[in-house]
């Protein structure tokens, strides 16, 4: 039983990191608030919505870091 508890705690530790738009811009200064808001406004046409990087909780918009950077990398690959 003890081993199962440890395994479930390990799975919980790999939880995703969600940030508000302002928190994301503060943590990653290379992405200004205006740029992020522009990308979120056009999420349906730029593929950001399909990537799953944007989560809406009521009026709050959250960004999942790992998926956002995967989407950004995919954008870069398309420009080659």
mmCIF file of the N, C-alpha and C atoms, coordinates in Angstrom:
data_MODEL
# 
_entry.id   MODEL 
# 
loop_
_atom_site.group_PDB 
_atom_site.id 
_atom_site.type_symbol 
_atom_site.label_atom_id 
_atom_site.label_alt_id 
_atom_site.label_comp_id 
_atom_site.label_asym_id 
_atom_site.label_entity_id 
_atom_site.label_seq_id 
_atom_site.pdbx_PDB_ins_code 
_atom_site.Cartn_x 
_atom_site.Cartn_y 
_atom_site.Cartn_z 
_atom_site.occupancy 
_atom_site.B_iso_or_equiv 
_atom_site.pdbx_formal_charge 
_atom_site.auth_seq_id 
_atom_site.auth_comp_id 
_atom_site.auth_asym_id 
_atom_site.auth_atom_id 
_atom_site.pdbx_PDB_model_num 
ATOM 1   N N  . UNK A 1 1  ? 0.836   -1.203 0.000   1.00 0.00 ? 1  UNK A N  1 
ATOM 2   C CA . UNK A 1 1  ? 0.000   0.000  0.000   1.00 0.00 ? 1  UNK A CA 1 
ATOM 3   C C  . UNK A 1 1  ? 0.866   1.247  0.000   1.00 0.00 ? 1  UNK A C  1 
ATOM 4   N N  . UNK A 1 2  ? 1.933   1.214  0.752   1.00 0.00 ? 2  UNK A N  1 
ATOM 5   C CA . UNK A 1 2  ? 2.841   2.347  0.837   1.00 0.00 ? 2  UNK A CA 1 
ATOM 6   C C  . UNK A 1 2  ? 3.464   2.664  -0.515  1.00 0.00 ? 2  UNK A C  1 
ATOM 7   N N  . UNK A 1 3  ? 3.759   1.628  -1.288  1.00 0.00 ? 3  UNK A N  1 
ATOM 8   C CA . UNK A 1 3  ? 4.373   1.809  -2.599  1.00 0.00 ? 3  UNK A CA 1 
ATOM 9   C C  . UNK A 1 3  ? 3.399   2.478  -3.564  1.00 0.00 ? 3  UNK A C  1 
ATOM 10  N N  . UNK A 1 4  ? 2.118   2.138  -3.488  1.00 0.00 ? 4  UNK A N  1 
ATOM 11  C CA . UNK A 1 4  ? 1.119   2.759  -4.334  1.00 0.00 ? 4  UNK A CA 1 
ATOM 12  C C  . UNK A 1 4  ? 0.985   4.241  -4.020  1.00 0.00 ? 4  UNK A C  1 
ATOM 13  N N  . UNK A 1 5  ? 1.044   4.594  -2.757  1.00 0.00 ? 5  UNK A N  1 
ATOM 14  C CA . UNK A 1 5  ? 0.962   5.993  -2.357  1.00 0.00 ? 5  UNK A CA 1 
ATOM 15  C C  . UNK A 1 5  ? 2.131   6.783  -2.925  1.00 0.00 ? 5  UNK A C  1 
ATOM 16  N N  . UNK A 1 6  ? 3.327   6.223  -2.870  1.00 0.00 ? 6  UNK A N  1 
ATOM 17  C CA . UNK A 1 6  ? 4.506   6.885  -3.413  1.00 0.00 ? 6  UNK A CA 1 
ATOM 18  C C  . UNK A 1 6  ? 4.385   7.066  -4.917  1.00 0.00 ? 6  UNK A C  1 
ATOM 19  N N  . UNK A 1 7  ? 3.848   6.065  -5.627  1.00 0.00 ? 7  UNK A N  1 
ATOM 20  C CA . UNK A 1 7  ? 3.678   6.160  -7.066  1.00 0.00 ? 7  UNK A CA 1 
ATOM 21  C C  . UNK A 1 7  ? 2.668   7.239  -7.427  1.00 0.00 ? 7  UNK A C  1 
ATOM 22  N N  . UNK A 1 8  ? 1.572   7.325  -6.688  1.00 0.00 ? 8  UNK A N  1 
ATOM 23  C CA . UNK A 1 8  ? 0.571   8.342  -6.982  1.00 0.00 ? 8  UNK A CA 1 
ATOM 24  C C  . UNK A 1 8  ? 1.113   9.739  -6.698  1.00 0.00 ? 8  UNK A C  1 
ATOM 25  N N  . UNK A 1 9  ? 1.971   9.876  -5.697  1.00 0.00 ? 9  UNK A N  1 
ATOM 26  C CA . UNK A 1 9  ? 2.585   11.171 -5.415  1.00 0.00 ? 9  UNK A CA 1 
ATOM 27  C C  . UNK A 1 9  ? 3.538   11.556 -6.532  1.00 0.00 ? 9  UNK A C  1 
ATOM 28  N N  . UNK A 1 10 ? 4.236   10.601 -7.113  1.00 0.00 ? 10 UNK A N  1 
ATOM 29  C CA . UNK A 1 10 ? 5.137   10.874 -8.219  1.00 0.00 ? 10 UNK A CA 1 
ATOM 30  C C  . UNK A 1 10 ? 4.364   11.397 -9.419  1.00 0.00 ? 10 UNK A C  1 
ATOM 31  N N  . UNK A 1 11 ? 3.224   10.811 -9.706  1.00 0.00 ? 11 UNK A N  1 
ATOM 32  C CA . UNK A 1 11 ? 2.389   11.259 -10.817 1.00 0.00 ? 11 UNK A CA 1 
ATOM 33  C C  . UNK A 1 11 ? 1.894   12.675 -10.555 1.00 0.00 ? 11 UNK A C  1 
ATOM 34  N N  . UNK A 1 12 ? 1.516   12.982 -9.335  1.00 0.00 ? 12 UNK A N  1 
ATOM 35  C CA . UNK A 1 12 ? 1.026   14.303 -8.983  1.00 0.00 ? 12 UNK A CA 1 
ATOM 36  C C  . UNK A 1 12 ? 2.114   15.368 -9.143  1.00 0.00 ? 12 UNK A C  1 
ATOM 37  N N  . UNK A 1 13 ? 3.348   15.018 -8.913  1.00 0.00 ? 13 UNK A N  1 
ATOM 38  C CA . UNK A 1 13 ? 4.434   15.976 -9.007  1.00 0.00 ? 13 UNK A CA 1 
ATOM 39  C C  . UNK A 1 13 ? 4.699   16.424 -10.436 1.00 0.00 ? 13 UNK A C  1 
ATOM 40  N N  . UNK A 1 14 ? 4.225   15.695 -11.425 1.00 0.00 ? 14 UNK A N  1 
ATOM 41  C CA . UNK A 1 14 ? 4.423   16.072 -12.818 1.00 0.00 ? 14 UNK A CA 1 
ATOM 42  C C  . UNK A 1 14 ? 3.257   16.910 -13.340 1.00 0.00 ? 14 UNK A C  1 
ATOM 43  N N  . UNK A 1 15 ? 2.567   17.604 -12.453 1.00 0.00 ? 15 UNK A N  1 
ATOM 44  C CA . UNK A 1 15 ? 1.424   18.428 -12.838 1.00 0.00 ? 15 UNK A CA 1 
ATOM 45  C C  . UNK A 1 15 ? 1.878   19.572 -13.738 1.00 0.00 ? 15 UNK A C  1 
ATOM 46  N N  . UNK A 1 16 ? 0.986   20.018 -14.592 1.00 0.00 ? 16 UNK A N  1 
ATOM 47  C CA . UNK A 1 16 ? 1.287   21.098 -15.521 1.00 0.00 ? 16 UNK A CA 1 
ATOM 48  C C  . UNK A 1 16 ? 1.316   22.426 -14.789 1.00 0.00 ? 16 UNK A C  1 
ATOM 49  N N  . UNK A 1 17 ? 2.000   23.363 -15.377 1.00 0.00 ? 17 UNK A N  1 
ATOM 50  C CA . UNK A 1 17 ? 2.080   24.683 -14.792 1.00 0.00 ? 17 UNK A CA 1 
ATOM 51  C C  . UNK A 1 17 ? 1.234   25.636 -15.624 1.00 0.00 ? 17 UNK A C  1 
ATOM 52  N N  . UNK A 1 18 ? 0.203   26.183 -14.995 1.00 0.00 ? 18 UNK A N  1 
ATOM 53  C CA . UNK A 1 18 ? -0.661  27.161 -15.642 1.00 0.00 ? 18 UNK A CA 1 
ATOM 54  C C  . UNK A 1 18 ? -0.354  28.530 -15.068 1.00 0.00 ? 18 UNK A C  1 
ATOM 55  N N  . UNK A 1 19 ? -0.265  29.515 -15.933 1.00 0.00 ? 19 UNK A N  1 
ATOM 56  C CA . UNK A 1 19 ? -0.003  30.889 -15.509 1.00 0.00 ? 19 UNK A CA 1 
ATOM 57  C C  . UNK A 1 19 ? -1.029  31.813 -16.137 1.00 0.00 ? 19 UNK A C  1 
ATOM 58  N N  . UNK A 1 20 ? -1.373  32.881 -15.421 1.00 0.00 ? 20 UNK A N  1 
ATOM 59  C CA . UNK A 1 20 ? -2.197  33.907 -16.043 1.00 0.00 ? 20 UNK A CA 1 
ATOM 60  C C  . UNK A 1 20 ? -1.343  34.600 -17.096 1.00 0.00 ? 20 UNK A C  1 
ATOM 61  N N  . UNK A 1 21 ? -1.978  35.396 -17.928 1.00 0.00 ? 21 UNK A N  1 
ATOM 62  C CA . UNK A 1 21 ? -1.247  36.089 -18.988 1.00 0.00 ? 21 UNK A CA 1 
ATOM 63  C C  . UNK A 1 21 ? -0.195  37.015 -18.372 1.00 0.00 ? 21 UNK A C  1 
ATOM 64  N N  . UNK A 1 22 ? -0.550  37.730 -17.323 1.00 0.00 ? 22 UNK A N  1 
ATOM 65  C CA . UNK A 1 22 ? 0.407   38.635 -16.677 1.00 0.00 ? 22 UNK A CA 1 
ATOM 66  C C  . UNK A 1 22 ? 1.548   37.882 -16.022 1.00 0.00 ? 22 UNK A C  1 
ATOM 67  N N  . UNK A 1 23 ? 1.248   36.764 -15.369 1.00 0.00 ? 23 UNK A N  1 
ATOM 68  C CA . UNK A 1 23 ? 2.299   35.964 -14.744 1.00 0.00 ? 23 UNK A CA 1 
ATOM 69  C C  . UNK A 1 23 ? 3.259   35.421 -15.799 1.00 0.00 ? 23 UNK A C  1 
ATOM 70  N N  . UNK A 1 24 ? 2.699   34.985 -16.924 1.00 0.00 ? 24 UNK A N  1 
ATOM 71  C CA . UNK A 1 24 ? 3.531   34.452 -18.001 1.00 0.00 ? 24 UNK A CA 1 
ATOM 72  C C  . UNK A 1 24 ? 4.452   35.537 -18.548 1.00 0.00 ? 24 UNK A C  1 
ATOM 73  N N  . UNK A 1 25 ? 3.908   36.730 -18.777 1.00 0.00 ? 25 UNK A N  1 
ATOM 74  C CA . UNK A 1 25 ? 4.720   37.836 -19.297 1.00 0.00 ? 25 UNK A CA 1 
ATOM 75  C C  . UNK A 1 25 ? 5.803   38.248 -18.301 1.00 0.00 ? 25 UNK A C  1 
ATOM 76  N N  . UNK A 1 26 ? 5.498   38.198 -17.014 1.00 0.00 ? 26 UNK A N  1 
ATOM 77  C CA . UNK A 1 26 ? 6.491   38.533 -15.998 1.00 0.00 ? 26 UNK A CA 1 
ATOM 78  C C  . UNK A 1 26 ? 7.593   37.487 -15.926 1.00 0.00 ? 26 UNK A C  1 
ATOM 79  N N  . UNK A 1 27 ? 7.206   36.230 -16.032 1.00 0.00 ? 27 UNK A N  1 
ATOM 80  C CA . UNK A 1 27 ? 8.175   35.140 -15.939 1.00 0.00 ? 27 UNK A CA 1 
ATOM 81  C C  . UNK A 1 27 ? 9.048   35.050 -17.187 1.00 0.00 ? 27 UNK A C  1 
ATOM 82  N N  . UNK A 1 28 ? 8.473   35.395 -18.346 1.00 0.00 ? 28 UNK A N  1 
ATOM 83  C CA . UNK A 1 28 ? 9.182   35.309 -19.628 1.00 0.00 ? 28 UNK A CA 1 
ATOM 84  C C  . UNK A 1 28 ? 9.157   36.687 -20.299 1.00 0.00 ? 28 UNK A C  1 
ATOM 85  N N  . UNK A 1 29 ? 10.102  37.561 -19.956 1.00 0.00 ? 29 UNK A N  1 
ATOM 86  C CA . UNK A 1 29 ? 10.078  38.933 -20.476 1.00 0.00 ? 29 UNK A CA 1 
ATOM 87  C C  . UNK A 1 29 ? 10.214  39.039 -21.996 1.00 0.00 ? 29 UNK A C  1 
ATOM 88  N N  . UNK A 1 30 ? 10.613  37.978 -22.654 1.00 0.00 ? 30 UNK A N  1 
ATOM 89  C CA . UNK A 1 30 ? 10.710  38.004 -24.122 1.00 0.00 ? 30 UNK A CA 1 
ATOM 90  C C  . UNK A 1 30 ? 9.329   38.055 -24.778 1.00 0.00 ? 30 UNK A C  1 
ATOM 91  N N  . UNK A 1 31 ? 8.290   37.794 -23.987 1.00 0.00 ? 31 UNK A N  1 
ATOM 92  C CA . UNK A 1 31 ? 6.922   37.786 -24.500 1.00 0.00 ? 31 UNK A CA 1 
ATOM 93  C C  . UNK A 1 31 ? 6.110   38.883 -23.822 1.00 0.00 ? 31 UNK A C  1 
ATOM 94  N N  . UNK A 1 32 ? 6.065   40.068 -24.413 1.00 0.00 ? 32 UNK A N  1 
ATOM 95  C CA . UNK A 1 32 ? 5.315   41.176 -23.803 1.00 0.00 ? 32 UNK A CA 1 
ATOM 96  C C  . UNK A 1 32 ? 3.819   40.872 -23.697 1.00 0.00 ? 32 UNK A C  1 
ATOM 97  N N  . UNK A 1 33 ? 3.187   41.530 -22.776 1.00 0.00 ? 33 UNK A N  1 
ATOM 98  C CA . UNK A 1 33 ? 1.763   41.346 -22.517 1.00 0.00 ? 33 UNK A CA 1 
ATOM 99  C C  . UNK A 1 33 ? 0.930   41.568 -23.782 1.00 0.00 ? 33 UNK A C  1 
ATOM 100 N N  . UNK A 1 34 ? 1.245   42.599 -24.532 1.00 0.00 ? 34 UNK A N  1 
ATOM 101 C CA . UNK A 1 34 ? 0.497   42.895 -25.756 1.00 0.00 ? 34 UNK A CA 1 
ATOM 102 C C  . UNK A 1 34 ? 0.617   41.797 -26.798 1.00 0.00 ? 34 UNK A C  1 
ATOM 103 N N  . UNK A 1 35 ? 1.785   41.218 -26.923 1.00 0.00 ? 35 UNK A N  1 
ATOM 104 C CA . UNK A 1 35 ? 2.001   40.125 -27.869 1.00 0.00 ? 35 UNK A CA 1 
ATOM 105 C C  . UNK A 1 35 ? 1.167   38.914 -27.475 1.00 0.00 ? 35 UNK A C  1 
ATOM 106 N N  . UNK A 1 36 ? 1.190   38.575 -26.206 1.00 0.00 ? 36 UNK A N  1 
ATOM 107 C CA . UNK A 1 36 ? 0.405   37.434 -25.725 1.00 0.00 ? 36 UNK A CA 1 
ATOM 108 C C  . UNK A 1 36 ? -1.083  37.666 -25.941 1.00 0.00 ? 36 UNK A C  1 
ATOM 109 N N  . UNK A 1 37 ? -1.549  38.848 -25.626 1.00 0.00 ? 37 UNK A N  1 
ATOM 110 C CA . UNK A 1 37 ? -2.981  39.144 -25.809 1.00 0.00 ? 37 UNK A CA 1 
ATOM 111 C C  . UNK A 1 37 ? -3.378  39.090 -27.280 1.00 0.00 ? 37 UNK A C  1 
ATOM 112 N N  . UNK A 1 38 ? -2.488  39.556 -28.146 1.00 0.00 ? 38 UNK A N  1 
ATOM 113 C CA . UNK A 1 38 ? -2.744  39.485 -29.591 1.00 0.00 ? 38 UNK A CA 1 
ATOM 114 C C  . UNK A 1 38 ? -2.847  38.020 -30.033 1.00 0.00 ? 38 UNK A C  1 
ATOM 115 N N  . UNK A 1 39 ? -1.914  37.197 -29.571 1.00 0.00 ? 39 UNK A N  1 
ATOM 116 C CA . UNK A 1 39 ? -1.933  35.775 -29.924 1.00 0.00 ? 39 UNK A CA 1 
ATOM 117 C C  . UNK A 1 39 ? -3.195  35.099 -29.401 1.00 0.00 ? 39 UNK A C  1 
ATOM 118 N N  . UNK A 1 40 ? -3.600  35.433 -28.191 1.00 0.00 ? 40 UNK A N  1 
ATOM 119 C CA . UNK A 1 40 ? -4.803  34.834 -27.604 1.00 0.00 ? 40 UNK A CA 1 
ATOM 120 C C  . UNK A 1 40 ? -6.058  35.307 -28.345 1.00 0.00 ? 40 UNK A C  1 
ATOM 121 N N  . UNK A 1 41 ? -6.099  36.569 -28.743 1.00 0.00 ? 41 UNK A N  1 
ATOM 122 C CA . UNK A 1 41 ? -7.248  37.103 -29.475 1.00 0.00 ? 41 UNK A CA 1 
ATOM 123 C C  . UNK A 1 41 ? -7.437  36.357 -30.796 1.00 0.00 ? 41 UNK A C  1 
ATOM 124 N N  . UNK A 1 42 ? -6.327  35.991 -31.434 1.00 0.00 ? 42 UNK A N  1 
ATOM 125 C CA . UNK A 1 42 ? -6.367  35.313 -32.729 1.00 0.00 ? 42 UNK A CA 1 
ATOM 126 C C  . UNK A 1 42 ? -6.115  33.810 -32.603 1.00 0.00 ? 42 UNK A C  1 
ATOM 127 N N  . UNK A 1 43 ? -6.395  33.243 -31.429 1.00 0.00 ? 43 UNK A N  1 
ATOM 128 C CA . UNK A 1 43 ? -6.088  31.837 -31.175 1.00 0.00 ? 43 UNK A CA 1 
ATOM 129 C C  . UNK A 1 43 ? -6.773  30.875 -32.130 1.00 0.00 ? 43 UNK A C  1 
ATOM 130 N N  . UNK A 1 44 ? -7.940  31.218 -32.628 1.00 0.00 ? 44 UNK A N  1 
ATOM 131 C CA . UNK A 1 44 ? -8.670  30.317 -33.525 1.00 0.00 ? 44 UNK A CA 1 
ATOM 132 C C  . UNK A 1 44 ? -8.001  30.222 -34.893 1.00 0.00 ? 44 UNK A C  1 
ATOM 133 N N  . UNK A 1 45 ? -7.340  31.273 -35.316 1.00 0.00 ? 45 UNK A N  1 
ATOM 134 C CA . UNK A 1 45 ? -6.738  31.279 -36.653 1.00 0.00 ? 45 UNK A CA 1 
ATOM 135 C C  . UNK A 1 45 ? -5.236  30.997 -36.649 1.00 0.00 ? 45 UNK A C  1 
ATOM 136 N N  . UNK A 1 46 ? -4.579  31.158 -35.516 1.00 0.00 ? 46 UNK A N  1 
ATOM 137 C CA . UNK A 1 46 ? -3.133  30.947 -35.490 1.00 0.00 ? 46 UNK A CA 1 
ATOM 138 C C  . UNK A 1 46 ? -2.728  29.574 -34.949 1.00 0.00 ? 46 UNK A C  1 
ATOM 139 N N  . UNK A 1 47 ? -3.701  28.748 -34.572 1.00 0.00 ? 47 UNK A N  1 
ATOM 140 C CA . UNK A 1 47 ? -3.424  27.398 -34.110 1.00 0.00 ? 47 UNK A CA 1 
ATOM 141 C C  . UNK A 1 47 ? -3.201  27.272 -32.619 1.00 0.00 ? 47 UNK A C  1 
ATOM 142 N N  . UNK A 1 48 ? -3.205  28.383 -31.904 1.00 0.00 ? 48 UNK A N  1 
ATOM 143 C CA . UNK A 1 48 ? -2.969  28.347 -30.464 1.00 0.00 ? 48 UNK A CA 1 
ATOM 144 C C  . UNK A 1 48 ? -4.093  27.607 -29.732 1.00 0.00 ? 48 UNK A C  1 
ATOM 145 N N  . UNK A 1 49 ? -5.322  27.791 -30.191 1.00 0.00 ? 49 UNK A N  1 
ATOM 146 C CA . UNK A 1 49 ? -6.459  27.107 -29.562 1.00 0.00 ? 49 UNK A CA 1 
ATOM 147 C C  . UNK A 1 49 ? -6.345  25.602 -29.754 1.00 0.00 ? 49 UNK A C  1 
ATOM 148 N N  . UNK A 1 50 ? -6.000  25.184 -30.950 1.00 0.00 ? 50 UNK A N  1 
ATOM 149 C CA . UNK A 1 50 ? -5.876  23.764 -31.263 1.00 0.00 ? 50 UNK A CA 1 
ATOM 150 C C  . UNK A 1 50 ? -4.742  23.105 -30.468 1.00 0.00 ? 50 UNK A C  1 
ATOM 151 N N  . UNK A 1 51 ? -3.726  23.880 -30.130 1.00 0.00 ? 51 UNK A N  1 
ATOM 152 C CA . UNK A 1 51 ? -2.579  23.337 -29.397 1.00 0.00 ? 51 UNK A CA 1 
ATOM 153 C C  . UNK A 1 51 ? -2.923  22.982 -27.951 1.00 0.00 ? 51 UNK A C  1 
ATOM 154 N N  . UNK A 1 52 ? -3.986  23.578 -27.413 1.00 0.00 ? 52 UNK A N  1 
ATOM 155 C CA . UNK A 1 52 ? -4.370  23.317 -26.031 1.00 0.00 ? 52 UNK A CA 1 
ATOM 156 C C  . UNK A 1 52 ? -3.588  24.136 -25.019 1.00 0.00 ? 52 UNK A C  1 
ATOM 157 N N  . UNK A 1 53 ? -2.868  25.146 -25.480 1.00 0.00 ? 53 UNK A N  1 
ATOM 158 C CA . UNK A 1 53 ? -2.047  25.960 -24.592 1.00 0.00 ? 53 UNK A CA 1 
ATOM 159 C C  . UNK A 1 53 ? -2.866  26.970 -23.800 1.00 0.00 ? 53 UNK A C  1 
ATOM 160 N N  . UNK A 1 54 ? -4.041  27.297 -24.287 1.00 0.00 ? 54 UNK A N  1 
ATOM 161 C CA . UNK A 1 54 ? -4.884  28.298 -23.633 1.00 0.00 ? 54 UNK A CA 1 
ATOM 162 C C  . UNK A 1 54 ? -6.060  27.604 -22.959 1.00 0.00 ? 54 UNK A C  1 
ATOM 163 N N  . UNK A 1 55 ? -6.210  27.867 -21.677 1.00 0.00 ? 55 UNK A N  1 
ATOM 164 C CA . UNK A 1 55 ? -7.311  27.319 -20.888 1.00 0.00 ? 55 UNK A CA 1 
ATOM 165 C C  . UNK A 1 55 ? -8.118  28.491 -20.349 1.00 0.00 ? 55 UNK A C  1 
ATOM 166 N N  . UNK A 1 56 ? -9.421  28.389 -20.463 1.00 0.00 ? 56 UNK A N  1 
ATOM 167 C CA . UNK A 1 56 ? -10.290 29.446 -19.924 1.00 0.00 ? 56 UNK A CA 1 
ATOM 168 C C  . UNK A 1 56 ? -11.037 28.896 -18.716 1.00 0.00 ? 56 UNK A C  1 
ATOM 169 N N  . UNK A 1 57 ? -10.956 29.660 -17.635 1.00 0.00 ? 57 UNK A N  1 
ATOM 170 C CA . UNK A 1 57 ? -11.660 29.314 -16.399 1.00 0.00 ? 57 UNK A CA 1 
ATOM 171 C C  . UNK A 1 57 ? -12.497 30.533 -16.049 1.00 0.00 ? 57 UNK A C  1 
ATOM 172 N N  . UNK A 1 58 ? -13.748 30.510 -16.494 1.00 0.00 ? 58 UNK A N  1 
ATOM 173 C CA . UNK A 1 58 ? -14.573 31.707 -16.349 1.00 0.00 ? 58 UNK A CA 1 
ATOM 174 C C  . UNK A 1 58 ? -14.009 32.795 -17.260 1.00 0.00 ? 58 UNK A C  1 
ATOM 175 N N  . UNK A 1 59 ? -13.729 33.947 -16.690 1.00 0.00 ? 59 UNK A N  1 
ATOM 176 C CA . UNK A 1 59 ? -13.136 35.038 -17.468 1.00 0.00 ? 59 UNK A CA 1 
ATOM 177 C C  . UNK A 1 59 ? -11.618 34.979 -17.468 1.00 0.00 ? 59 UNK A C  1 
ATOM 178 N N  . UNK A 1 60 ? -11.076 34.150 -16.621 1.00 0.00 ? 60 UNK A N  1 
ATOM 179 C CA . UNK A 1 60 ? -9.615  34.051 -16.502 1.00 0.00 ? 60 UNK A CA 1 
ATOM 180 C C  . UNK A 1 60 ? -9.038  33.218 -17.642 1.00 0.00 ? 60 UNK A C  1 
ATOM 181 N N  . UNK A 1 61 ? -7.983  33.725 -18.242 1.00 0.00 ? 61 UNK A N  1 
ATOM 182 C CA . UNK A 1 61 ? -7.276  33.014 -19.297 1.00 0.00 ? 61 UNK A CA 1 
ATOM 183 C C  . UNK A 1 61 ? -5.956  32.526 -18.715 1.00 0.00 ? 61 UNK A C  1 
ATOM 184 N N  . UNK A 1 62 ? -5.719  31.226 -18.841 1.00 0.00 ? 62 UNK A N  1 
ATOM 185 C CA . UNK A 1 62 ? -4.500  30.629 -18.325 1.00 0.00 ? 62 UNK A CA 1 
ATOM 186 C C  . UNK A 1 62 ? -3.691  30.049 -19.477 1.00 0.00 ? 62 UNK A C  1 
ATOM 187 N N  . UNK A 1 63 ? -2.386  30.106 -19.334 1.00 0.00 ? 63 UNK A N  1 
ATOM 188 C CA . UNK A 1 63 ? -1.488  29.582 -20.354 1.00 0.00 ? 63 UNK A CA 1 
ATOM 189 C C  . UNK A 1 63 ? -0.753  28.383 -19.769 1.00 0.00 ? 63 UNK A C  1 
ATOM 190 N N  . UNK A 1 64 ? -0.776  27.291 -20.494 1.00 0.00 ? 64 UNK A N  1 
ATOM 191 C CA . UNK A 1 64 ? -0.014  26.104 -20.098 1.00 0.00 ? 64 UNK A CA 1 
ATOM 192 C C  . UNK A 1 64 ? 1.349   26.215 -20.788 1.00 0.00 ? 64 UNK A C  1 
ATOM 193 N N  . UNK A 1 65 ? 2.367   26.427 -19.979 1.00 0.00 ? 65 UNK A N  1 
ATOM 194 C CA . UNK A 1 65 ? 3.702   26.735 -20.493 1.00 0.00 ? 65 UNK A CA 1 
ATOM 195 C C  . UNK A 1 65 ? 4.227   25.715 -21.496 1.00 0.00 ? 65 UNK A C  1 
ATOM 196 N N  . UNK A 1 66 ? 4.179   24.441 -21.153 1.00 0.00 ? 66 UNK A N  1 
ATOM 197 C CA . UNK A 1 66 ? 4.773   23.434 -22.033 1.00 0.00 ? 66 UNK A CA 1 
ATOM 198 C C  . UNK A 1 66 ? 4.103   23.410 -23.404 1.00 0.00 ? 66 UNK A C  1 
ATOM 199 N N  . UNK A 1 67 ? 2.784   23.530 -23.430 1.00 0.00 ? 67 UNK A N  1 
ATOM 200 C CA . UNK A 1 67 ? 2.075   23.516 -24.718 1.00 0.00 ? 67 UNK A CA 1 
ATOM 201 C C  . UNK A 1 67 ? 2.280   24.818 -25.486 1.00 0.00 ? 67 UNK A C  1 
ATOM 202 N N  . UNK A 1 68 ? 2.391   25.933 -24.771 1.00 0.00 ? 68 UNK A N  1 
ATOM 203 C CA . UNK A 1 68 ? 2.640   27.203 -25.452 1.00 0.00 ? 68 UNK A CA 1 
ATOM 204 C C  . UNK A 1 68 ? 3.985   27.156 -26.175 1.00 0.00 ? 68 UNK A C  1 
ATOM 205 N N  . UNK A 1 69 ? 5.012   26.675 -25.492 1.00 0.00 ? 69 UNK A N  1 
ATOM 206 C CA . UNK A 1 69 ? 6.330   26.628 -26.112 1.00 0.00 ? 69 UNK A CA 1 
ATOM 207 C C  . UNK A 1 69 ? 6.394   25.582 -27.224 1.00 0.00 ? 69 UNK A C  1 
ATOM 208 N N  . UNK A 1 70 ? 5.623   24.507 -27.107 1.00 0.00 ? 70 UNK A N  1 
ATOM 209 C CA . UNK A 1 70 ? 5.545   23.525 -28.197 1.00 0.00 ? 70 UNK A CA 1 
ATOM 210 C C  . UNK A 1 70 ? 4.882   24.166 -29.420 1.00 0.00 ? 70 UNK A C  1 
ATOM 211 N N  . UNK A 1 71 ? 3.812   24.944 -29.188 1.00 0.00 ? 71 UNK A N  1 
ATOM 212 C CA . UNK A 1 71 ? 3.138   25.653 -30.283 1.00 0.00 ? 71 UNK A CA 1 
ATOM 213 C C  . UNK A 1 71 ? 4.087   26.658 -30.922 1.00 0.00 ? 71 UNK A C  1 
ATOM 214 N N  . UNK A 1 72 ? 4.818   27.376 -30.095 1.00 0.00 ? 72 UNK A N  1 
ATOM 215 C CA . UNK A 1 72 ? 5.752   28.383 -30.604 1.00 0.00 ? 72 UNK A CA 1 
ATOM 216 C C  . UNK A 1 72 ? 6.842   27.722 -31.459 1.00 0.00 ? 72 UNK A C  1 
ATOM 217 N N  . UNK A 1 73 ? 7.344   26.604 -31.006 1.00 0.00 ? 73 UNK A N  1 
ATOM 218 C CA . UNK A 1 73 ? 8.364   25.867 -31.763 1.00 0.00 ? 73 UNK A CA 1 
ATOM 219 C C  . UNK A 1 73 ? 7.789   25.378 -33.093 1.00 0.00 ? 73 UNK A C  1 
ATOM 220 N N  . UNK A 1 74 ? 6.542   24.914 -33.089 1.00 0.00 ? 74 UNK A N  1 
ATOM 221 C CA . UNK A 1 74 ? 5.897   24.466 -34.327 1.00 0.00 ? 74 UNK A CA 1 
ATOM 222 C C  . UNK A 1 74 ? 5.734   25.628 -35.308 1.00 0.00 ? 74 UNK A C  1 
ATOM 223 N N  . UNK A 1 75 ? 5.468   26.837 -34.787 1.00 0.00 ? 75 UNK A N  1 
ATOM 224 C CA . UNK A 1 75 ? 5.373   28.015 -35.647 1.00 0.00 ? 75 UNK A CA 1 
ATOM 225 C C  . UNK A 1 75 ? 6.710   28.286 -36.320 1.00 0.00 ? 75 UNK A C  1 
ATOM 226 N N  . UNK A 1 76 ? 7.768   28.117 -35.555 1.00 0.00 ? 76 UNK A N  1 
ATOM 227 C CA . UNK A 1 76 ? 9.110   28.342 -36.065 1.00 0.00 ? 76 UNK A CA 1 
ATOM 228 C C  . UNK A 1 76 ? 9.477   27.316 -37.130 1.00 0.00 ? 76 UNK A C  1 
ATOM 229 N N  . UNK A 1 77 ? 9.066   26.066 -36.942 1.00 0.00 ? 77 UNK A N  1 
ATOM 230 C CA . UNK A 1 77 ? 9.366   25.010 -37.908 1.00 0.00 ? 77 UNK A CA 1 
ATOM 231 C C  . UNK A 1 77 ? 8.644   25.263 -39.234 1.00 0.00 ? 77 UNK A C  1 
ATOM 232 N N  . UNK A 1 78 ? 7.478   25.857 -39.168 1.00 0.00 ? 78 UNK A N  1 
ATOM 233 C CA . UNK A 1 78 ? 6.707   26.128 -40.391 1.00 0.00 ? 78 UNK A CA 1 
ATOM 234 C C  . UNK A 1 78 ? 7.322   27.204 -41.259 1.00 0.00 ? 78 UNK A C  1 
ATOM 235 N N  . UNK A 1 79 ? 8.194   28.022 -40.682 1.00 0.00 ? 79 UNK A N  1 
ATOM 236 C CA . UNK A 1 79 ? 8.790   29.126 -41.437 1.00 0.00 ? 79 UNK A CA 1 
ATOM 237 C C  . UNK A 1 79 ? 10.019  28.734 -42.237 1.00 0.00 ? 79 UNK A C  1 
ATOM 238 N N  . UNK A 1 80 ? 10.452  27.494 -42.137 1.00 0.00 ? 80 UNK A N  1 
ATOM 239 C CA . UNK A 1 80 ? 11.677  27.080 -42.841 1.00 0.00 ? 80 UNK A CA 1 
ATOM 240 C C  . UNK A 1 80 ? 11.472  26.944 -44.311 1.00 0.00 ? 80 UNK A C  1 
# 
